[in-house]
Amino acid sequence: MKLIAKYSLFFFCTMIFFNCNSGIEIKIPINKNVNELCDYYSWAKFYTEGELMFKDTSLTAYYTIPNNADSVEIYANGFGYAIIDTAFSLTSNCYSLDVNPISFSYFNAHIDVERDIKEKSLKIYTEDFEFYLLDSIYGWLNVYNTKAKYTPWDIGDRNKRFVYNCYAENYIFGDESSSGNKIAITLDSLLYIELDQYCDSEINLIEFPILKRLNKISFNLQEQAEVALNYNYHQRYIKQIDKDQLDSQIILDSLLFLSDYKSIKLVEVYSYKHPDAVIEKLASMITDTSYVGLTNSADLIIPDRLESGDLEFYGHGGIVLDDLFTISGRANHILSLITNSSLGQVRINSDLEYLEKLQCRWETYTRILQL
């Protein structure tokens, strides 16, 4: 058999002399069905005289060879970034391809999960320090018989951790479709539990041991503003603010009534220049769910609005989770930017009870800044 390698990878083929009916078998180095694996990718392209005749993208470890195909290209791997790809001419009805060793860590992740489940030592790897911190304090993952393990993104085999998490989460949550939403609500509540407890109460920074350890929270408003104002792309907005002599009332009115995305950027940059003049007013807008709309947003990505059809997807762009189509979403977005802090998100159709809680968080936070 003639082997034409597209990449210099350790990849070899051997003949199958039994249980083969004109096909290509990709040998998985683990005793599992492909459908039991997390994020296993494979496909085969078949060619006749160099022209693509058929592409089989089914998730499988076995591909049937069309009668008139004379060459094939195989992609089979354990993780999306560890590509195993080869092309060869068809000189036999049956082939067997070993998975490239580069993907072994992926398959080992499945073995590790099953071992940890058996030993009751299951974990969820996280690169989010807050996720780990909350679990270490509250043990909220105990209900799933697991713990959070913090590992920075640039340490160890990140791909293996991803696959481990995928398999572990499938085991923990099973077919419970609401689990993701429940976890989001739990994390939101625990992250800002101190702000929620001291809402409308007298406060002292000493009483916030958790809040002060969160990467999502900043207490140096002036430093954040100075850093942001040095970004080159802010300069044209600064010039317009100075030229038109825009004050805080005019700026905030644009947030209330103008759909153009430029108006949101103007509020953002103005707020970096005059944070004390706008923070409390922005906080008061958090419960205002009035619809303003959004135009001229270029390739901005707001997942909820893409799903609703209100935004066009260009295949790339900056992601914003707050709903910039509404006043409450805009206010929360600006507050998060100018304070370099996240106290929650205003998603599409957020309920009033949550918005009232979020508003009180911002009001409590601004009082902390004044201590």
Secondary structure, DSSP 8 states (H G I E B T S, - for coil): --EE-SS-----EE---SS-SSEEEEE-SSSS-GGGSSS-EEEEEEEETTEEEEEE--S-SEEE--TT--EEEEEEESSTTS--EEEEE--SSEEEEE--GGGHHHHHHHHHHHHHHHTT--EEEES-HHHHHHHHHH-GGGGGT-EEEE--TTSS-HHHHHHHHHHHHHHHHTT-TTHHHHHHHHHHHHHTHHHHHTTTS---GGG-TTGGG-TT----HHHHHHHHHTSGGGHHHHHHHHHHT--HHHHHHHHHH--BHHHHHHHHHHHHHSHHHHHHHHHHTTT---B---B--TT-B-HHHHHHTSS---S---B--S-TTBHHHHHHHHHHHHHT-------TT--HHHHHHHHHHHHHHHHHHT-
